[in-house]
Amino acid sequence: MGRGVKAAVVGGVFAVMVGGAGYGAYNVMSALNGDSGAAGPASAETGPPSADEVKETADRFFAAWEKGKAADAAAYTNNAQASGQLLTEYGTTARIGDVRITPGTASGATVPYTVTAKVAYDGKSKPLTYKSELTVVRGVSTGRALVDWQPSVVHPELQRDDTLVTEESANPPIEAVDRNGTVLTKEKYPSLGPVLDTLRAKYGDKAGGTPGIELVIRHADEGAADTPLLTLDKGTPGKLRTTLSAGAQAAAEKAVKQYAQSSVVAVQPSSGEVLAVANNREDAFNAAFEGTVAPGSTMKIITAATLIDNGVTSMNGPAPCPPTATWQSQTFKNLTGMEPKENATLANSFLRSCNTAFVKLIDEKPLTDESLTTEARTRFGLGLDWKTGIVSFDGKVPAVSGPDRAANAIGQGQVQMNPLTMASVTATAITGAFRQPYLVSPKLDGRELATAKGLPYGTAAQLKQMMRLTATQGTAAKAMAGLGGDIGAKTGSAEVDGNAVSDSWFTGFKGDVAAAAMTQQGGHGGDAAGPIVAAVLRAAG
């Protein structure tokens, strides 16, 4: 959206609106002067507001809001400056008028309500309806019953320092379609909402459409795309073809809904094209592309490649799995119940996800503190500033010494990943070629994709076979059960400081589809992330 109009800073918005109905009977000015008791009692009250106080305060606030009297309404809140600004600009910048507010039944000190209004701009207008709620609290210094001010009082999607603006859009609307021409909408694929907004902001002027007129939330973060709330004039959408697969996307959306704080990405290993991206989170953060968290034992794919490429061992070579492994006074253990195996091969330690085997081997010569970093960057293309078409984080595997070198090898320490990077790691592991993932063809805007030399044929063949074994005989077998064809996987669980339950990680492939998922505090890899990946592979593979 254009930034020429002064925006409403979400500390408060409101403006001159045409007078309100149900609450017009209140004499707001006399209330402010204390004639109706709104100015507070002679001696400050204490304790929670009574039901009568909650109703009276909410009613008086609504009455002033309906009349467009921002200062009067703000006086019934515990932050008059912030609320006054937002309530003023509600009418001027957002161009919202004819406000009517219908309160629902209070639950304690919280009052739900429905707002109906009209948004008008340049001769065009449309009705606006939404629901929100407010809470009445006791003023700390005055003892008055006051509305506890939050931007969401004005609109439920507003956050601190956001703004409301109605204007002609700077970016024409887009009609995003999948790889086969199927239209992708946020109504059908809710998880794609923020992604589609970002695509419009970046490619709207390249897709051939004409601008419309919209009421939007302009976020405080300048890098965030505007969130449309109401379209007064659609303009002409331009068609934007993405790499997504509607079928895979639908499966991804359904799968992440089963587990809170989950994210998943699927890519096509032969091309690098992103087939699906979905999140189920309390916020709108695209953790699937932008997450920066430890990937747990899924990292062992890269570590195994490092061991093989540097001649430390091979798939059928030794990788003993003792009960513990000590690195410079720090002791590493395996998951509870794992049987030690001194004659284990790398394939066996990989499919069982033995931490101690990898901790011991990462100390072998000729490996150095830089070896894991070099492998991740030059073979798997991590940390190379990917140009996916939207904002993304392309992984971090820093060169470190001491215990963190061992921790990095098992996906803890200072390693940072997300489902996008781990899906790409799997794609590279099974093909031997790094193909940078992307969501929109680079031909549209001429951006250059990252390149890396990939893996030797022999290394990729061993990694793929170890992942096959893990999916059929190892820690991933339960989650991958029932999937036919050429399949492979790797599980992971990442411990996070302060959390009693580890993050669940899982990455796998089926044919020419690779996918990875993360569920924060989801437990073992096969418990939550595993079923998500399996569902996506089943639909897309």
C-alpha positions as CSV (number, residue, x, y, z in Angstrom):
1,M,0.0,0.0,0.0
2,G,1.1,3.6,-0.5
3,R,2.6,5.4,2.4
4,G,1.5,8.9,1.5
5,V,-1.4,9.0,3.8
6,K,-0.7,9.8,7.5
7,A,-1.5,6.5,9.3
8,A,-3.2,5.8,12.5
9,V,-0.7,4.7,15.1
10,V,-2.2,1.9,17.0
11,G,-2.0,3.4,20.3
12,G,-5.3,4.9,19.4
13,V,-7.4,5.7,16.4
14,F,-10.8,7.3,16.1
15,A,-12.1,10.3,14.3
16,V,-15.1,12.4,13.6
17,M,-18.0,10.0,12.9
18,V,-21.6,10.6,12.3
19,G,-23.5,10.4,15.5
20,G,-24.3,7.1,17.3
21,A,-27.6,5.6,18.1
22,G,-28.2,3.6,21.2
23,Y,-25.8,5.5,23.5
24,G,-26.7,9.1,22.4
25,A,-28.8,9.5,25.5
26,Y,-25.7,9.8,27.7
27,N,-24.5,13.4,28.3
28,V,-20.8,12.6,27.8
29,M,-19.5,16.0,28.7
30,S,-21.3,16.1,32.0
31,A,-20.0,12.6,32.7
32,L,-16.5,13.9,32.2
33,N,-17.2,16.8,34.6
34,G,-18.2,14.3,37.2
35,D,-22.0,15.0,37.0
36,S,-22.8,11.3,36.4
37,G,-20.0,9.9,38.5
38,A,-17.7,9.0,35.7
39,A,-15.0,11.3,37.1
40,G,-14.6,9.0,40.0
41,P,-15.8,9.0,43.6
42,A,-14.5,11.4,46.3
43,S,-12.4,8.6,47.7
44,A,-10.8,6.1,45.3
45,E,-12.5,2.8,45.1
46,T,-10.5,-0.4,45.3
47,G,-11.0,-4.0,44.1
48,P,-12.4,-5.2,40.8
49,P,-15.1,-3.1,39.2
50,S,-18.7,-4.2,40.0
51,A,-21.0,-5.4,37.2
52,D,-22.8,-2.1,37.3
53,E,-19.5,-0.2,36.9
54,V,-18.5,-2.5,34.0
55,K,-21.7,-1.9,32.2
56,E,-21.8,1.9,32.8
57,T,-18.1,2.4,31.7
58,A,-18.5,0.3,28.6
59,D,-21.8,2.1,27.7
60,R,-20.3,5.5,28.1
61,F,-17.2,4.6,26.1
62,F,-19.4,3.1,23.3
63,A,-21.6,6.2,23.3
64,A,-18.6,8.5,22.8
65,W,-17.1,6.2,20.1
66,E,-20.3,6.2,18.2
67,K,-20.5,10.0,18.2
68,G,-17.0,10.3,16.9
69,K,-15.9,12.1,20.1
70,A,-12.4,10.7,20.5
71,A,-11.3,12.7,23.5
72,D,-14.5,11.9,25.4
73,A,-14.1,8.2,24.7
74,A,-10.4,8.3,25.5
75,A,-11.2,9.7,28.9
76,Y,-13.0,6.4,29.8
77,T,-9.7,4.5,29.2
78,N,-6.6,4.0,31.2
79,N,-4.4,5.4,28.4
80,A,-6.1,8.6,27.1
81,Q,-3.2,9.7,24.9
82,A,-2.8,6.4,23.0
83,S,-6.6,5.7,22.7
84,G,-7.3,9.3,21.7
85,Q,-4.9,9.2,18.8
86,L,-6.2,5.9,17.5
87,L,-9.8,6.8,18.0
88,T,-9.3,10.1,16.2
89,E,-7.7,8.6,13.2
90,Y,-10.3,5.9,13.0
91,G,-12.5,8.4,11.2
92,T,-9.9,10.6,9.4
93,T,-7.2,8.2,8.1
94,A,-9.3,5.0,8.1
95,R,-12.4,7.0,6.9
96,I,-14.8,4.9,9.0
97,G,-18.1,6.5,10.0
98,D,-21.8,5.8,10.9
99,V,-20.6,3.7,13.7
100,R,-23.0,1.6,15.7
101,I,-21.9,-0.7,18.6
102,T,-24.0,-3.5,20.0
103,P,-22.7,-4.9,23.2
104,G,-23.0,-8.6,24.1
105,T,-23.4,-10.2,27.5
106,A,-20.5,-9.4,29.8
107,S,-18.3,-12.2,31.2
108,G,-17.0,-10.7,34.4
109,A,-15.2,-7.5,33.5
110,T,-15.0,-8.4,29.8
111,V,-17.6,-7.0,27.4
112,P,-17.9,-8.4,23.8
113,Y,-19.4,-6.2,21.2
114,T,-20.2,-5.9,17.5
115,V,-19.2,-2.9,15.5
116,T,-21.1,-2.0,12.3
117,A,-20.0,1.1,10.3
118,K,-19.4,2.4,6.8
119,V,-16.0,3.0,5.1
120,A,-16.1,5.7,2.4
121,Y,-13.4,7.0,0.0
122,D,-13.6,9.0,-3.2
123,G,-17.3,8.4,-3.8
124,K,-17.2,4.7,-3.0
125,S,-18.4,3.1,0.3
126,K,-19.0,-0.2,1.8
127,P,-20.4,-1.5,5.2
128,L,-17.9,-2.8,7.7
129,T,-18.8,-5.3,10.5
130,Y,-16.5,-7.0,13.0
131,K,-16.5,-8.2,16.6
132,S,-14.2,-7.4,19.4
133,E,-14.1,-7.1,23.2
134,L,-12.8,-4.8,26.0
135,T,-12.1,-5.3,29.7
136,V,-12.9,-2.8,32.4
137,V,-10.3,-2.4,35.2
138,R,-9.9,-0.2,38.3
139,G,-7.8,2.9,37.7
140,V,-4.6,2.7,39.7
141,S,-4.5,6.3,40.9
142,T,-8.2,7.4,40.6
143,G,-10.0,4.3,41.5
144,R,-12.3,4.9,38.5
145,A,-13.6,2.0,36.4
146,L,-11.8,2.4,33.1
147,V,-11.5,0.5,29.8
148,D,-8.1,-1.3,29.8
149,W,-6.7,0.2,26.6
150,Q,-5.4,-2.2,23.9
151,P,-5.3,-1.5,20.2
152,S,-7.6,-4.5,19.7
153,V,-10.4,-2.5,21.3
154,V,-10.7,-0.6,18.0
155,H,-10.2,-3.7,15.8
156,P,-9.3,-7.3,16.9
157,E,-6.4,-7.5,14.4
158,L,-4.6,-4.4,15.5
159,Q,-1.4,-4.7,17.4
160,R,0.8,-2.1,19.0
161,D,1.9,0.7,16.7
162,D,-0.1,-0.7,13.7
163,T,-2.2,1.8,11.7
164,L,-5.5,1.8,9.9
165,V,-5.6,3.3,6.5
166,T,-8.2,3.6,3.7
167,E,-6.7,4.6,0.3
168,E,-5.9,3.5,-3.2
169,S,-3.5,0.6,-3.0
170,A,0.1,1.1,-4.1
171,N,0.2,-2.5,-5.2
172,P,-2.5,-3.9,-7.5
173,P,-4.3,-7.0,-6.2
174,I,-3.0,-10.4,-7.4
175,E,-4.8,-13.6,-8.2
176,A,-2.2,-16.2,-7.0
177,V,-2.5,-19.6,-8.7
178,D,-0.7,-22.8,-8.1
179,R,1.6,-24.6,-10.6
180,N,-1.5,-25.9,-12.5
181,G,-3.5,-22.7,-12.5
182,T,-5.7,-23.4,-9.5
183,V,-6.6,-20.2,-7.7
184,L,-5.1,-19.9,-4.2
185,T,-7.1,-17.8,-1.7
186,K,-6.6,-17.2,2.0
187,E,-10.2,-18.3,2.6
188,K,-9.5,-21.7,1.2
189,Y,-5.9,-21.9,2.5
190,P,-5.9,-19.8,5.7
191,S,-2.3,-20.5,6.4
192,L,-1.3,-18.8,3.1
193,G,-2.8,-15.5,4.2
194,P,0.5,-13.8,5.2
195,V,2.3,-15.4,2.3
196,L,-0.2,-14.1,-0.2
197,D,-0.1,-10.6,1.4
198,T,3.7,-10.6,1.0
199,L,3.5,-11.8,-2.6
200,R,1.1,-9.0,-3.4
201,A,3.4,-6.4,-1.8
202,K,6.4,-7.7,-3.8
203,Y,4.9,-8.7,-7.1
204,G,1.6,-6.8,-7.4
205,D,3.2,-4.2,-9.7
206,K,4.7,-7.0,-11.9
207,A,1.6,-9.2,-12.3
208,G,-0.3,-6.8,-14.6
209,G,-3.2,-5.7,-12.4
210,T,-4.6,-2.2,-11.6
211,P,-4.9,-0.8,-8.0
212,G,-8.1,-0.9,-6.0
213,I,-9.2,0.9,-2.9
214,E,-8.9,-0.8,0.5
215,L,-9.1,-0.5,4.2
216,V,-5.9,-2.1,5.5
217,I,-3.8,-2.5,8.6
218,R,-0.4,-1.1,8.0
219,H,2.0,-2.8,10.4
220,A,4.6,-1.1,12.5
221,D,7.2,-3.4,11.0
222,E,7.9,-1.8,7.6
223,G,9.0,-5.1,6.2
224,A,5.5,-6.6,6.9
225,A,2.9,-6.5,4.1
226,D,-0.3,-4.6,4.8
227,T,-3.2,-6.7,6.0
228,P,-6.4,-5.9,3.9
229,L,-9.6,-5.7,6.0
230,L,-12.2,-4.4,3.4
231,T,-12.1,-3.8,-0.3
232,L,-14.1,-0.9,-1.6
233,D,-12.9,-1.3,-5.2
234,K,-11.2,-4.5,-6.2
235,G,-9.2,-3.0,-9.1
236,T,-8.0,-5.6,-11.6
237,P,-6.1,-8.5,-10.1
238,G,-2.9,-9.6,-12.0
239,K,-2.3,-13.3,-12.2
240,L,0.8,-14.5,-10.3
241,R,1.8,-18.1,-10.8
242,T,3.5,-19.8,-7.9
243,T,5.3,-23.1,-7.6
244,L,2.7,-24.4,-5.0
245,S,0.6,-27.5,-5.5
246,A,-3.0,-27.0,-4.4
247,G,-3.3,-30.6,-3.4
248,A,-0.1,-30.6,-1.3
249,Q,-1.1,-27.2,0.2
250,A,-4.5,-28.5,1.2
251,A,-2.9,-31.6,2.9
252,A,-0.3,-29.3,4.6
253,E,-3.0,-27.0,6.0
254,K,-5.0,-30.0,7.3
255,A,-2.0,-31.7,8.8
256,V,-0.7,-28.7,10.8
257,K,-4.1,-28.1,12.3
258,Q,-3.7,-31.3,14.3
259,Y,-0.8,-29.9,16.3
260,A,-0.4,-26.5,17.8
261,Q,2.7,-24.4,16.9
262,S,3.4,-26.5,13.9
263,S,4.9,-25.7,10.5
264,V,5.7,-27.7,7.4
265,V,7.3,-27.2,4.0
266,A,7.4,-29.5,0.9
267,V,9.7,-29.0,-2.0
268,Q,10.4,-30.8,-5.3
269,P,14.0,-32.1,-5.1
270,S,14.4,-32.2,-8.9
271,S,13.7,-28.5,-9.3
272,G,13.8,-26.8,-5.9
273,E,10.2,-25.6,-6.3
274,V,8.2,-25.2,-3.1
275,L,5.0,-27.3,-3.2
276,A,3.5,-26.4,0.1
277,V,4.0,-24.1,3.1
278,A,1.7,-24.1,6.1
279,N,1.8,-22.9,9.7
280,N,-0.6,-23.4,12.7
281,R,0.5,-20.8,15.2
282,E,-1.0,-18.3,17.6
283,D,0.7,-15.5,15.8
284,A,1.0,-14.8,12.0
285,F,4.7,-15.6,11.9
286,N,5.8,-17.8,8.9
287,A,7.9,-20.1,11.0
288,A,8.1,-22.6,8.1
289,F,10.2,-20.1,6.2
290,E,11.6,-17.7,8.8
291,G,12.1,-19.9,11.9
292,T,15.5,-19.9,13.6
293,V,15.5,-22.8,16.0
294,A,17.6,-26.0,16.7
295,P,16.5,-28.9,14.4
296,G,17.6,-31.7,16.7
297,S,18.7,-35.0,15.1
298,T,17.5,-34.1,11.6
299,M,20.9,-32.3,11.6
300,K,22.5,-35.7,11.5
301,I,21.9,-35.8,7.8
302,I,24.5,-33.0,7.4
303,T,26.7,-34.5,10.0
304,A,26.7,-37.9,8.4
305,A,27.6,-36.3,5.1
306,T,30.5,-34.5,6.8
307,L,31.8,-37.8,8.2
308,I,31.5,-39.6,4.8
309,D,33.0,-36.7,2.7
310,N,36.0,-36.4,5.1
311,G,36.7,-40.1,5.2
312,V,35.9,-40.5,8.9
313,T,33.5,-43.4,8.3
314,S,30.9,-44.7,5.8
315,M,27.4,-46.1,5.9
316,N,28.7,-49.5,6.7
317,G,31.7,-48.3,8.6
318,P,32.0,-48.1,12.4
319,A,30.0,-45.7,14.5
320,P,29.9,-47.1,18.0
321,C,26.9,-46.1,20.2
322,P,28.0,-46.0,23.8
323,P,25.7,-45.0,26.7
324,T,27.4,-41.6,27.1
325,A,30.0,-39.5,25.3
326,T,32.0,-36.8,27.0
327,W,33.3,-33.7,25.2
328,Q,35.5,-31.4,27.2
329,S,33.7,-32.2,30.5
330,Q,30.2,-32.1,29.0
331,T,28.4,-35.4,28.9
332,F,26.0,-36.3,26.1
333,K,23.4,-39.1,26.4
334,N,21.0,-40.9,24.2
335,L,17.2,-41.0,24.5
336,T,16.0,-43.1,27.4
337,G,15.9,-46.8,26.6
338,M,18.3,-46.8,23.7
339,E,20.5,-49.9,23.9
340,P,24.3,-49.3,23.6
341,K,25.9,-50.9,20.6
342,E,29.7,-50.8,20.5
343,N,29.8,-52.5,17.0
344,A,27.2,-50.3,15.4
345,T,27.7,-49.0,11.9
346,L,26.9,-45.4,10.8
347,A,23.7,-46.7,9.2
348,N,22.6,-48.3,12.5
349,S,23.4,-45.3,14.6
350,F,21.7,-43.1,12.1
351,L,18.5,-45.1,11.9
352,R,18.3,-45.4,15.8
353,S,19.4,-41.7,16.1
354,C,22.3,-42.4,18.5
355,N,23.6,-39.1,19.8
356,T,26.8,-40.5,21.3
357,A,28.0,-42.0,18.0
358,F,27.9,-38.6,16.3
359,V,29.4,-36.8,19.2
360,K,32.4,-39.1,19.3
361,L,32.9,-39.2,15.5
362,I,32.8,-35.4,15.1
363,D,36.0,-35.3,17.1
364,E,37.9,-37.5,14.7
365,K,40.7,-36.2,12.4
366,P,40.8,-34.6,9.9
367,L,37.7,-32.8,11.1
368,T,38.0,-29.3,12.6
369,D,35.7,-26.7,14.1
370,E,34.9,-25.5,10.6
371,S,34.1,-28.9,9.0
372,L,30.4,-29.0,9.7
373,T,30.0,-25.3,8.7
374,T,31.9,-25.9,5.4
375,E,29.7,-29.0,4.6
376,A,26.5,-27.1,5.3
377,R,27.5,-24.2,3.2
378,T,29.3,-25.7,0.2
379,R,27.4,-29.0,-0.1
380,F,23.9,-28.1,1.1
381,G,23.8,-24.4,0.2
382,L,22.9,-23.2,3.7
383,G,23.6,-19.6,4.7
384,L,23.9,-18.4,1.1
385,D,21.2,-15.7,1.2
386,W,18.4,-17.6,-0.6
387,K,16.0,-15.6,-2.8
388,T,12.9,-17.6,-2.4
389,G,10.4,-14.9,-3.5
390,I,9.4,-14.0,0.0
391,V,11.3,-13.4,3.3
392,S,13.1,-16.6,4.4
393,F,16.0,-17.7,6.6
394,D,18.4,-20.1,5.0
395,G,20.0,-21.7,8.0
396,K,23.0,-21.2,10.3
397,V,25.7,-23.7,11.2
398,P,28.4,-21.7,12.8
399,A,32.0,-22.8,13.3
400,V,32.4,-23.3,17.1
401,S,34.8,-25.0,19.5
402,G,34.3,-26.7,22.8
403,P,31.1,-28.6,23.7
404,D,29.0,-26.7,21.2
405,R,30.9,-28.3,18.3
406,A,29.6,-31.6,19.5
407,A,26.1,-30.2,20.2
408,N,26.0,-28.7,16.7
409,A,26.6,-32.2,15.3
410,I,23.3,-33.5,16.8
411,G,21.3,-30.4,16.0
412,Q,21.6,-28.6,19.3
413,G,24.2,-25.9,20.3
414,Q,24.1,-22.9,17.9
415,V,22.6,-24.5,14.8
416,Q,19.4,-22.8,13.6
417,M,17.0,-24.2,11.0
418,N,13.4,-24.2,9.9
419,P,11.2,-26.6,7.9
420,L,12.2,-24.9,4.6
421,T,15.9,-25.5,5.2
422,M,15.5,-29.0,6.4
423,A,13.3,-29.9,3.4
424,S,16.0,-28.6,1.2
425,V,18.6,-30.6,3.1
426,T,16.7,-33.8,2.4
427,A,16.3,-32.8,-1.2
428,T,20.0,-32.3,-1.5
429,A,20.8,-35.5,0.3
430,I,18.7,-37.7,-2.0
431,T,19.6,-36.1,-5.3
432,G,23.2,-35.0,-4.6
433,A,22.4,-31.6,-6.1
434,F,21.6,-28.4,-4.2
435,R,18.7,-26.6,-5.9
436,Q,17.7,-23.4,-4.0
437,P,14.0,-23.6,-3.0
438,Y,11.8,-20.9,-4.4
439,L,8.1,-20.0,-4.4
440,V,8.0,-17.7,-7.4
441,S,10.0,-18.2,-10.6
442,P,13.2,-16.1,-10.6
443,K,12.3,-15.2,-14.3
444,L,9.6,-12.9,-13.0
445,D,12.0,-10.4,-11.4
446,G,15.4,-11.6,-12.5
447,R,16.7,-12.5,-9.1
448,E,19.7,-14.9,-8.9
449,L,19.3,-18.1,-6.9
450,A,22.0,-19.4,-4.6
451,T,24.3,-22.1,-5.9
452,A,26.4,-24.8,-4.2
453,K,28.4,-27.7,-5.5
454,G,26.3,-30.4,-3.9
455,L,27.3,-33.9,-2.8
456,P,29.5,-36.5,-4.4
457,Y,27.4,-39.3,-5.9
458,G,28.6,-41.9,-3.4
459,T,27.7,-39.7,-0.4
460,A,24.2,-38.9,-1.6
461,A,23.6,-42.6,-2.3
462,Q,24.6,-43.5,1.2
463,L,22.5,-40.8,2.8
464,K,19.5,-41.8,0.8
465,Q,19.9,-45.4,1.8
466,M,20.3,-44.6,5.5
467,M,17.1,-42.5,5.3
468,R,15.3,-45.4,3.7
469,L,16.4,-47.6,6.5
470,T,15.2,-45.1,9.1
471,A,11.8,-44.9,7.5
472,T,11.4,-48.7,7.3
473,Q,13.3,-50.0,10.3
474,G,14.2,-47.1,12.5
475,T,12.8,-44.2,14.5
476,A,10.7,-42.9,11.6
477,A,9.0,-46.3,10.8
478,K,5.8,-45.7,12.7
479,A,5.1,-42.3,11.2
480,M,6.0,-43.5,7.6
481,A,4.0,-46.7,7.9
482,G,1.6,-47.2,5.0
483,L,3.5,-45.0,2.5
484,G,4.4,-46.9,-0.6
485,G,7.1,-46.2,-3.1
486,D,10.6,-45.0,-2.5
487,I,10.6,-43.4,1.0
488,G,13.1,-42.2,3.5
489,A,13.1,-40.1,6.7
490,K,15.0,-38.7,9.7
491,T,13.5,-37.9,13.1
492,G,14.6,-35.2,15.5
493,S,13.8,-33.8,18.9
494,A,15.4,-30.5,20.0
495,E,15.7,-29.5,23.6
496,V,14.9,-25.8,24.3
497,D,15.9,-24.0,27.5
498,G,13.0,-23.4,29.7
499,N,10.7,-25.9,28.0
500,A,9.9,-29.2,29.7
501,V,9.0,-30.9,26.4
502,S,11.3,-30.9,23.4
503,D,10.5,-29.6,19.9
504,S,9.4,-32.3,17.5
505,W,11.2,-32.5,14.1
506,F,10.8,-34.7,11.1
507,T,12.0,-34.7,7.5
508,G,11.4,-37.2,4.8
509,F,10.9,-38.0,1.1
510,K,8.6,-40.0,-1.2
511,G,9.6,-40.0,-4.8
512,D,10.2,-36.5,-6.0
513,V,8.8,-34.8,-2.9
514,A,10.8,-33.8,0.2
515,A,9.1,-32.4,3.3
516,A,10.1,-31.2,6.8
517,A,8.0,-30.2,9.8
518,M,8.5,-28.8,13.2
519,T,6.1,-28.8,16.2
520,Q,7.3,-26.6,19.1
521,Q,7.1,-28.6,22.3
522,G,5.7,-31.5,20.3
523,G,7.9,-34.2,21.9
524,H,9.8,-36.9,19.9
525,G,10.1,-36.5,16.1
526,G,7.7,-39.2,15.3
527,D,5.0,-37.9,17.7
528,A,3.9,-34.7,16.0
529,A,6.1,-33.6,13.2
530,G,6.2,-37.1,11.7
531,P,2.5,-37.5,11.0
532,I,2.5,-34.0,9.5
533,V,5.2,-34.9,7.0
534,A,3.7,-38.3,6.2
535,A,0.3,-36.6,5.4
536,V,2.0,-34.2,3.0
537,L,4.0,-36.9,1.3
538,R,1.0,-39.1,1.0
539,A,-0.9,-36.3,-0.8
540,A,2.0,-34.9,-2.9
541,G,4.3,-37.9,-3.4
